[in-house]
């Protein structure tokens, strides 16, 4: 009888651990067709098997920058499980960059922004961030850095981008570089548009990685 109870209790416990999205249900809306989505989906694909399904990451791509907040709210309203809402976009030539960020924050939507482009965050995997005047200058220079460190040509549509950054670069160091730069700017600058180079993508990645580290071994040993 005791053995049966033990097995029953264990089964119930495992079932509770396998609830969909119990470790986080992310909705991330971007304004690009491939780059940001490929990066986040690459991160999603590295989730340990023990956490797949429990840490849910949904990416919606290719939305108008001005509609990111609207789309995020609409999708979240259709699925109440999305408790962690994010929008992700670059400074580039977005005139209302600061307004979008401030509006999102007021509505409790997190923002993974990059100034001047996402490649400054990618750059942190290999070295300190560099100031660039334009997005074109930014990604072209990063392409050189990327090839030097990976031996591969950089392509914005590369579905393997996250894996290459993670294995050839240093993600923990990238997070620290980005955090330090962001905190330094915040001491004397209030507008994200004036923080160059800077990216808050590290906040999203760090949050997900901490969730993975805190739960992987615990679930594995249950």
C-alpha positions as CSV (number, residue, x, y, z in Angstrom):
1,X,0.0,0.0,0.0
2,X,2.8,2.4,0.9
3,X,4.5,1.7,-2.4
4,X,1.3,2.5,-4.3
5,X,0.8,5.7,-2.4
6,X,4.4,6.7,-3.0
7,X,4.0,6.1,-6.8
8,X,0.7,8.0,-6.8
9,X,2.2,11.0,-5.1
10,X,5.2,11.0,-7.4
11,X,2.9,10.9,-10.4
12,X,0.8,13.8,-9.2
13,X,4.0,15.8,-8.4
14,X,5.4,15.2,-11.9
15,X,2.0,16.2,-13.4
16,X,2.1,19.4,-11.5
17,X,5.6,20.1,-12.8
18,X,4.6,19.6,-16.3
19,X,1.9,22.2,-16.4
20,X,2.2,24.3,-19.6
21,X,4.0,27.6,-19.0
22,X,4.3,27.2,-15.2
23,X,7.8,28.7,-15.4
24,X,6.8,31.6,-17.6
25,X,4.7,32.4,-20.6
26,X,6.4,35.0,-22.8
27,X,4.9,36.9,-25.6
28,X,7.5,38.9,-27.6
29,X,6.4,41.2,-30.5
30,X,9.0,42.5,-32.9
31,X,8.9,44.8,-35.9
32,X,11.3,42.8,-38.1
33,X,10.7,39.8,-40.3
34,X,13.6,37.6,-39.3
35,X,16.6,38.9,-37.2
36,X,15.0,39.3,-33.8
37,X,12.7,36.3,-34.3
38,X,15.6,34.1,-35.3
39,X,17.6,35.1,-32.3
40,X,14.8,34.6,-29.8
41,X,13.6,31.4,-31.4
42,X,17.2,30.2,-31.3
43,X,17.3,30.8,-27.5
44,X,14.0,29.0,-27.2
45,X,15.4,26.0,-29.0
46,X,18.2,25.7,-26.5
47,X,15.8,25.1,-23.6
48,X,16.6,21.9,-21.8
49,X,14.2,19.0,-22.4
50,X,13.1,19.1,-18.8
51,X,11.9,22.6,-19.2
52,X,10.3,22.6,-22.7
53,X,6.7,23.3,-22.5
54,X,7.0,24.8,-19.0
55,X,8.9,27.9,-20.2
56,X,6.8,29.1,-23.2
57,X,8.2,31.7,-25.6
58,X,6.0,33.0,-28.4
59,X,7.5,35.4,-31.0
60,X,5.3,37.5,-33.3
61,X,7.3,39.1,-36.1
62,X,7.1,41.8,-38.8
63,X,4.7,44.2,-37.1
64,X,4.6,47.9,-37.7
65,X,6.8,49.6,-35.1
66,X,4.0,51.9,-34.1
67,X,1.7,48.9,-33.6
68,X,3.9,46.8,-31.3
69,X,2.2,47.8,-28.1
70,X,-1.3,47.4,-29.7
71,X,-0.5,44.0,-31.1
72,X,1.1,42.8,-27.8
73,X,-2.0,43.8,-25.8
74,X,-4.4,42.3,-28.4
75,X,-2.6,38.9,-28.4
76,X,-2.3,38.9,-24.6
77,X,-6.1,39.6,-24.3
78,X,-6.8,36.5,-26.4
79,X,-4.6,34.4,-24.2
80,X,-4.5,35.3,-20.6
81,X,-1.5,32.9,-20.0
82,X,0.8,35.4,-21.5
83,X,2.0,36.9,-18.3
84,X,5.4,38.2,-19.5
85,X,4.8,40.8,-22.3
86,X,7.7,42.2,-24.3
87,X,8.2,44.3,-27.4
88,X,11.5,44.3,-29.2
89,X,12.8,46.9,-31.7
90,X,15.7,49.0,-32.7
91,X,16.4,52.8,-32.6
92,X,17.2,52.8,-36.3
93,X,15.2,55.8,-37.8
94,X,12.2,55.5,-35.4
95,X,11.2,59.1,-34.6
96,X,9.0,58.2,-31.7
97,X,11.5,55.7,-30.2
98,X,11.3,57.2,-26.7
99,X,7.6,57.6,-26.7
100,X,7.0,54.0,-27.6
101,X,9.3,52.8,-24.8
102,X,7.7,55.1,-22.3
103,X,4.2,54.2,-23.4
104,X,5.0,50.5,-23.1
105,X,6.4,50.9,-19.6
106,X,3.3,52.7,-18.5
107,X,1.3,49.7,-19.7
108,X,3.6,47.3,-17.9
109,X,5.0,45.9,-21.2
110,X,8.7,45.2,-21.1
111,X,10.9,46.6,-23.9
112,X,14.0,45.0,-25.4
113,X,15.3,48.0,-27.4
114,X,18.7,48.5,-29.1
115,X,20.4,51.8,-30.0
116,X,21.3,52.0,-32.8
117,X,20.6,48.4,-33.9
118,X,20.3,44.9,-32.5
119,X,23.9,44.2,-33.7
120,X,25.3,46.3,-30.8
121,X,23.9,43.6,-28.5
122,X,25.3,40.8,-30.7
123,X,28.7,42.6,-30.6
124,X,28.8,42.3,-26.8
125,X,29.1,38.6,-27.2
126,X,32.6,39.2,-28.6
127,X,33.8,42.6,-27.3
128,X,32.7,45.9,-25.8
129,X,29.9,47.8,-27.6
130,X,30.8,50.4,-30.2
131,X,29.1,53.7,-31.0
132,X,27.7,53.8,-34.5
133,X,25.9,56.7,-36.2
134,X,23.7,54.6,-38.4
135,X,22.2,51.1,-38.4
136,X,23.9,50.3,-41.7
137,X,27.3,51.2,-40.3
138,X,26.4,49.1,-37.2
139,X,25.5,45.9,-38.9
140,X,28.3,46.2,-41.5
141,X,30.9,46.5,-38.9
142,X,29.4,43.7,-36.8
143,X,29.6,41.5,-39.9
144,X,33.4,41.9,-39.8
145,X,33.5,41.1,-36.1
146,X,31.2,38.1,-36.6
147,X,33.3,36.6,-39.4
148,X,36.5,37.1,-37.5
149,X,35.1,35.2,-34.5
150,X,33.0,32.5,-36.3
151,X,34.5,32.2,-39.7
152,X,31.1,32.7,-41.2
153,X,29.4,35.4,-43.1
154,X,26.8,37.4,-41.1
155,X,23.3,37.2,-42.5
156,X,20.3,38.8,-40.9
157,X,18.2,35.9,-41.9
158,X,20.5,33.3,-40.3
159,X,18.3,30.9,-38.3
160,X,21.4,29.7,-36.5
161,X,22.4,33.1,-35.2
162,X,21.7,32.5,-31.5
163,X,23.7,29.2,-31.5
164,X,26.7,30.9,-33.2
165,X,26.7,33.8,-30.7
166,X,26.3,31.5,-27.8
167,X,29.0,28.9,-28.7
168,X,31.5,31.3,-30.3
169,X,31.0,34.2,-28.0
170,X,30.4,34.7,-24.3
171,X,26.8,35.3,-23.3
172,X,27.4,35.9,-19.6
173,X,30.0,38.5,-20.4
174,X,27.7,40.1,-23.0
175,X,25.0,40.5,-20.3
176,X,27.5,42.1,-18.0
177,X,28.8,44.5,-20.7
178,X,25.3,45.5,-21.7
179,X,24.2,45.9,-18.0
180,X,27.2,48.1,-17.2
181,X,26.7,50.3,-20.3
182,X,23.0,50.7,-19.6
183,X,23.5,51.6,-15.9
184,X,26.2,54.1,-16.8
185,X,23.9,55.9,-19.3
186,X,21.1,56.0,-16.8
187,X,23.2,58.0,-14.4
188,X,23.1,61.1,-16.7
189,X,20.7,60.3,-19.6
190,X,17.0,59.9,-19.4
191,X,16.1,59.1,-23.0
192,X,16.9,55.8,-24.6
193,X,17.4,57.6,-27.9
194,X,20.5,59.3,-26.4
195,X,22.0,56.0,-25.1
196,X,24.3,54.9,-27.9
197,X,25.6,52.2,-27.9
198,X,23.1,50.5,-25.6
199,X,20.6,47.6,-25.6
200,X,18.2,46.2,-23.1
201,X,17.9,42.8,-24.8
202,X,20.2,41.6,-22.0
203,X,17.3,42.0,-19.5
204,X,15.2,39.5,-21.4
205,X,18.0,37.0,-22.0
206,X,19.2,37.3,-18.4
207,X,15.7,36.7,-17.1
208,X,15.2,33.6,-19.2
209,X,18.7,32.2,-18.4
210,X,18.2,32.7,-14.7
211,X,14.9,30.8,-14.9
212,X,16.6,28.0,-16.7
213,X,19.4,27.7,-14.2
214,X,17.1,27.9,-11.2
215,X,14.8,25.2,-12.4
216,X,16.8,22.8,-14.6
217,X,18.6,20.8,-11.9
218,X,15.5,20.9,-9.6
219,X,13.3,19.3,-12.2
220,X,15.9,16.9,-13.4
221,X,16.3,15.4,-9.9
222,X,12.6,15.1,-9.1
